[in-house]
Amino acid sequence: MATQLESLKELSKVVADTGDLEAIKKYQPYDSTTNPSLLLKAFDLEGYQELIDKTLAEVKKETEGQDRETRLEHAVDRLSVVVGTEITKLVPGRVSTEVAAKLSFDQQASMDKARKLIDLYEKAGVSRDRILIKLASTWEGIRAAEVLQKEGINCNLTLLFSDAQARACFEAGVFLISPFVGRVTDWYKQRDGVENYAPDDDPGVKFVRSVADYSNRYGYDTVVMGASFRNTDQIKALAGLNRLTISPNLLEELANSEGTVERKLTDNASDGGGEQRPAKMTETEFRWGHNQDPMANDKLAEGIRKFAEDQEKLEGLIEKRL
């Protein structure tokens, strides 16, 4: 009998939420996503040690005479691309590489960083159509993505928690969005004192379904990828969504479970049909709409802070190795 992971792959493109090369080889995902938190873990993985040392030796030469901040920033960029390049050898699709969270409210700096990362990839022999630049779904991040998309740089808008964020991303024509499931659910559990939800009542599942429904309703081409799962029930409740990014422990659970996963959603990929779209959101409408969702406000701010903290930890490890 087929495993649940095999069954799920028949309905959705499975994406590995990890930079662990061994896990990627084992589960054979379509795409892979990375971020500073996952790069931190790479420092503990045996398979990366030689690569890290080699890259940092090159960084030393490339940044000789430059100040500490510039050296560390370049080292993070180089390591992100080195890890991403290794992953492209293992997946048929794309690898997401994140722009530093501290740039989340700076459109120009976000665009500059995205262009640098793409340039580093191309110098490493990886074409831009294999890469997604990951940006936080702030107003500035969405505007940066809108410009980058027109330059042929595809973007993954992450830390997405509100309808306003999703709508603005659709209207900007971004390649992919990552509405979060688990972090949404965590917020409501804490607020309401609920221990568990049935899959169809799970607030995170309901949010992602609503985003996919909006995309289908108005015929947007943007790929919707469910992210931040806490358990396999949440994953199975979104089976049929275009992409699902899943951590190695949950991939393992699905791989070890026999059975068929039932389709819950239709693929959100569009043929350009659908209802007449509303007028494009203004910045004021976006900020007000997002502001009206306490959960989304809390989780976006918290997510940016946590990614920034992990970036600082990563820079600390790099500084020691340098």
C-alpha positions as CSV (number, residue, x, y, z in Angstrom):
1,M,0.0,0.0,0.0
2,A,1.2,3.5,-0.8
3,T,2.3,5.8,2.0
4,Q,0.5,9.0,2.9
5,L,3.4,11.0,1.6
6,E,3.2,9.3,-1.8
7,S,-0.5,9.9,-1.9
8,L,-0.1,13.5,-1.0
9,K,2.4,14.0,-3.8
10,E,-0.3,13.0,-6.2
11,L,-2.4,16.0,-5.1
12,S,0.1,18.7,-4.2
13,K,3.7,19.6,-4.9
14,V,5.6,18.7,-1.7
15,V,8.2,21.2,-0.6
16,A,10.9,20.5,2.0
17,D,11.1,23.1,4.8
18,T,14.7,22.4,5.5
19,G,18.3,22.8,4.2
20,D,19.3,19.3,5.4
21,L,20.7,17.6,2.2
22,E,20.2,14.1,3.6
23,A,16.5,14.8,4.4
24,I,16.0,16.3,0.9
25,K,17.5,13.2,-0.7
26,K,15.3,10.9,1.5
27,Y,11.9,12.6,0.9
28,Q,12.5,13.8,-2.7
29,P,10.4,17.0,-2.6
30,Y,9.6,19.2,-5.6
31,D,11.0,22.5,-4.1
32,S,12.8,23.5,-0.9
33,T,12.6,26.5,1.3
34,T,15.4,28.0,3.5
35,N,15.6,30.8,6.0
36,P,18.1,32.0,8.6
37,S,16.7,29.6,11.2
38,L,17.4,26.7,8.8
39,L,20.8,28.0,7.9
40,L,21.7,28.0,11.6
41,K,21.0,24.3,11.7
42,A,23.3,23.7,8.8
43,F,26.2,24.6,11.1
44,D,25.4,21.4,13.1
45,L,25.1,19.2,10.0
46,E,28.2,17.1,9.2
47,G,27.6,17.3,5.5
48,Y,28.0,21.1,5.4
49,Q,31.2,21.6,7.4
50,E,33.7,21.4,4.5
51,L,31.4,23.6,2.4
52,I,31.1,26.2,5.2
53,D,34.8,26.3,5.8
54,K,35.6,26.6,2.0
55,T,33.0,29.4,1.6
56,L,34.2,31.4,4.6
57,A,37.8,31.1,3.4
58,E,36.6,32.7,0.1
59,V,34.6,35.4,2.0
60,K,37.8,36.3,3.9
61,K,39.6,37.1,0.7
62,E,36.6,38.8,-0.9
63,T,36.0,41.2,2.1
64,E,39.6,41.9,3.0
65,G,39.9,45.4,4.5
66,Q,36.1,45.8,4.8
67,D,34.3,46.5,8.1
68,R,32.8,43.8,10.3
69,E,29.2,44.4,9.3
70,T,29.9,44.3,5.6
71,R,31.9,41.1,6.0
72,L,29.2,39.3,8.0
73,E,26.4,40.4,5.7
74,H,28.4,39.1,2.6
75,A,29.2,35.9,4.4
76,V,25.5,35.3,5.1
77,D,24.6,35.9,1.5
78,R,27.4,33.6,0.2
79,L,26.4,30.8,2.6
80,S,22.7,31.2,1.7
81,V,23.6,30.8,-2.0
82,V,26.0,28.0,-1.4
83,V,23.4,26.0,0.6
84,G,20.8,26.9,-2.0
85,T,23.0,25.8,-4.9
86,E,23.6,22.4,-3.3
87,I,19.8,22.0,-2.8
88,T,19.1,22.8,-6.5
89,K,21.1,19.7,-7.4
90,L,18.6,17.6,-5.5
91,V,15.2,19.1,-6.3
92,P,13.6,19.5,-9.8
93,G,11.9,22.8,-8.9
94,R,12.9,25.9,-7.0
95,V,14.8,26.9,-3.9
96,S,13.6,29.8,-1.8
97,T,16.3,32.1,-0.4
98,E,15.5,34.8,2.1
99,V,16.2,38.5,2.2
100,A,17.3,39.5,5.7
101,A,14.3,40.2,8.0
102,K,15.9,43.5,9.1
103,L,15.2,44.8,5.6
104,S,11.4,44.1,5.8
105,F,10.5,47.7,5.9
106,D,13.0,49.0,3.3
107,Q,11.8,48.4,-0.3
108,Q,15.0,49.6,-2.0
109,A,17.3,47.6,0.3
110,S,15.2,44.5,-0.2
111,M,15.4,44.9,-4.0
112,D,19.2,45.5,-3.9
113,K,19.6,42.3,-1.7
114,A,17.4,40.2,-4.0
115,R,19.5,41.3,-7.0
116,K,22.7,40.5,-5.3
117,L,21.5,37.0,-4.3
118,I,20.4,36.3,-7.9
119,D,23.7,37.5,-9.2
120,L,25.6,35.2,-6.8
121,Y,23.4,32.3,-7.9
122,E,24.0,33.0,-11.5
123,K,27.8,33.2,-10.9
124,A,27.4,29.8,-9.3
125,G,25.8,28.5,-12.4
126,V,22.2,28.5,-11.1
127,S,19.7,30.2,-13.3
128,R,17.2,32.7,-11.8
129,D,14.3,30.5,-12.8
130,R,15.4,27.9,-10.2
131,I,15.3,30.5,-7.3
132,L,12.5,32.2,-5.4
133,I,13.5,35.3,-3.4
134,K,11.8,35.2,0.0
135,L,10.5,38.5,1.3
136,A,8.3,39.3,4.3
137,S,4.7,40.3,3.4
138,T,5.0,43.9,4.5
139,W,3.8,46.7,2.3
140,E,7.5,47.4,1.4
141,G,8.2,43.7,0.8
142,I,5.2,43.4,-1.5
143,R,6.2,46.5,-3.5
144,A,9.8,45.2,-3.8
145,A,8.4,41.9,-5.1
146,E,6.2,43.7,-7.7
147,V,9.3,45.4,-9.2
148,L,11.5,42.3,-9.0
149,Q,8.8,40.2,-10.8
150,K,9.0,42.5,-13.7
151,E,12.8,41.9,-13.8
152,G,12.3,38.2,-14.1
153,I,13.1,37.6,-10.4
154,N,10.4,35.4,-8.9
155,C,9.4,35.9,-5.3
156,N,8.0,34.0,-2.4
157,L,6.1,36.3,0.0
158,T,6.4,34.8,3.5
159,L,5.1,35.6,7.0
160,L,1.6,36.0,5.6
161,F,-1.2,36.1,8.1
162,S,-4.0,38.4,6.9
163,D,-6.4,38.7,4.0
164,A,-5.0,42.2,3.3
165,Q,-1.5,40.7,2.8
166,A,-2.8,38.0,0.5
167,R,-4.8,40.3,-1.6
168,A,-1.9,42.8,-2.0
169,C,0.4,40.0,-3.1
170,F,-2.1,38.7,-5.7
171,E,-2.5,42.2,-7.0
172,A,1.3,42.7,-7.2
173,G,1.6,39.5,-9.3
174,V,4.1,37.7,-7.1
175,F,5.0,34.2,-8.1
176,L,4.2,32.5,-4.8
177,I,2.8,33.3,-1.3
178,S,3.3,31.3,1.9
179,P,0.3,31.7,4.2
180,F,1.1,30.2,7.6
181,V,-1.0,27.6,9.3
182,G,0.6,26.6,12.6
183,R,1.5,30.1,13.8
184,V,-2.1,31.2,13.1
185,T,-3.4,28.2,15.1
186,D,-0.9,28.9,17.9
187,W,-2.3,32.4,18.4
188,Y,-5.9,31.3,18.6
189,K,-5.1,28.4,20.9
190,Q,-3.4,30.8,23.3
191,R,-6.1,33.4,23.1
192,D,-9.0,31.0,23.5
193,G,-7.4,28.4,25.8
194,V,-8.1,25.7,23.3
195,E,-5.9,22.6,23.3
196,N,-6.7,21.2,19.9
197,Y,-9.0,21.8,16.9
198,A,-10.6,19.3,14.5
199,P,-8.9,19.8,11.1
200,D,-11.9,21.5,9.5
201,D,-12.2,23.9,12.5
202,D,-8.5,24.7,12.7
203,P,-8.1,28.5,12.4
204,G,-4.8,28.1,10.4
205,V,-6.4,25.6,8.0
206,K,-9.5,27.9,7.5
207,F,-7.3,30.9,6.8
208,V,-5.2,29.2,4.1
209,R,-8.4,27.8,2.5
210,S,-9.9,31.2,2.4
211,V,-6.8,32.6,0.7
212,A,-6.9,29.8,-1.9
213,D,-10.7,30.4,-2.4
214,Y,-10.0,34.2,-3.0
215,S,-7.3,33.3,-5.6
216,N,-9.7,30.9,-7.4
217,R,-12.6,33.4,-7.2
218,Y,-10.7,36.1,-9.0
219,G,-8.4,34.0,-11.2
220,Y,-5.0,35.0,-9.9
221,D,-1.9,33.1,-11.1
222,T,0.0,33.4,-7.9
223,V,0.9,30.0,-6.4
224,V,-0.5,29.5,-2.8
225,M,1.8,27.3,-0.6
226,G,0.6,26.3,2.8
227,A,3.4,26.7,5.4
228,S,4.2,26.3,9.1
229,F,2.5,23.1,9.9
230,R,2.2,21.7,13.5
231,N,0.8,18.2,12.6
232,T,-0.1,16.0,9.7
233,D,-3.8,16.6,10.1
234,Q,-3.3,20.2,9.1
235,I,-1.3,19.1,6.1
236,K,-3.9,16.6,5.0
237,A,-6.7,19.2,5.5
238,L,-5.0,21.2,2.7
239,A,-4.3,18.4,0.3
240,G,-4.7,19.6,-3.2
241,L,-3.3,23.0,-2.6
242,N,-0.6,23.8,-5.2
243,R,2.3,23.5,-2.8
244,L,2.8,22.5,0.8
245,T,6.1,23.1,2.6
246,I,6.7,20.5,5.3
247,S,9.4,20.0,7.9
248,P,11.4,16.7,8.0
249,N,9.7,15.4,11.1
250,L,6.3,15.6,9.5
251,L,7.6,14.3,6.2
252,E,8.8,11.3,8.1
253,E,5.5,10.8,9.8
254,L,3.7,10.9,6.4
255,A,6.3,8.5,4.9
256,N,5.7,6.0,7.7
257,S,1.9,6.1,7.5
258,E,0.1,4.0,5.0
259,G,-3.1,5.1,3.4
260,T,-4.7,7.4,0.9
261,V,-4.8,11.2,1.4
262,E,-8.1,12.7,0.2
263,R,-8.2,15.9,-1.9
264,K,-9.6,18.8,0.1
265,L,-8.8,21.7,-2.3
266,T,-8.5,22.2,-6.0
267,D,-5.2,23.5,-7.4
268,N,-5.3,27.3,-7.2
269,A,-3.4,27.7,-10.5
270,S,-5.5,29.9,-12.7
271,D,-6.3,30.2,-16.4
272,G,-6.9,33.9,-15.9
273,G,-10.7,33.5,-15.5
274,G,-12.8,34.3,-12.5
275,E,-14.9,37.2,-11.4
276,Q,-14.2,40.8,-12.0
277,R,-11.3,41.8,-9.7
278,P,-11.7,44.6,-7.2
279,A,-9.6,47.8,-7.7
280,K,-6.0,47.5,-6.6
281,M,-5.5,48.2,-2.9
282,T,-4.0,51.4,-1.8
283,E,-1.3,51.5,0.9
284,T,-3.9,53.0,3.3
285,E,-6.4,50.2,2.6
286,F,-3.6,47.6,3.1
287,R,-2.4,49.0,6.4
288,W,-5.9,49.5,7.7
289,G,-7.0,46.0,6.7
290,H,-4.0,44.3,8.2
291,N,-4.3,46.5,11.3
292,Q,-7.8,45.2,11.9
293,D,-6.6,41.6,12.4
294,P,-4.9,41.4,15.9
295,M,-3.5,37.9,15.1
296,A,-1.9,39.0,11.9
297,N,-0.3,42.1,13.5
298,D,1.1,40.0,16.4
299,K,2.4,37.2,14.2
300,L,4.0,39.3,11.4
301,A,5.9,41.4,14.0
302,E,6.9,38.4,16.0
303,G,8.0,36.5,12.8
304,I,10.2,39.4,11.6
305,R,11.8,39.7,15.1
306,K,12.5,36.0,15.3
307,F,14.1,35.7,11.8
308,A,16.2,38.8,12.6
309,E,17.3,37.2,15.9
310,D,18.3,34.0,14.1
311,Q,20.2,36.1,11.5
312,E,22.2,37.6,14.4
313,K,22.9,34.2,15.8
314,L,24.0,33.0,12.4
315,E,26.3,36.0,12.1
316,G,27.8,35.2,15.5
317,L,28.6,31.7,14.4
318,I,30.1,32.9,11.2
319,E,32.2,35.5,13.0
320,K,33.7,32.7,15.2
321,R,34.5,30.6,12.1
322,L,36.0,33.5,10.3
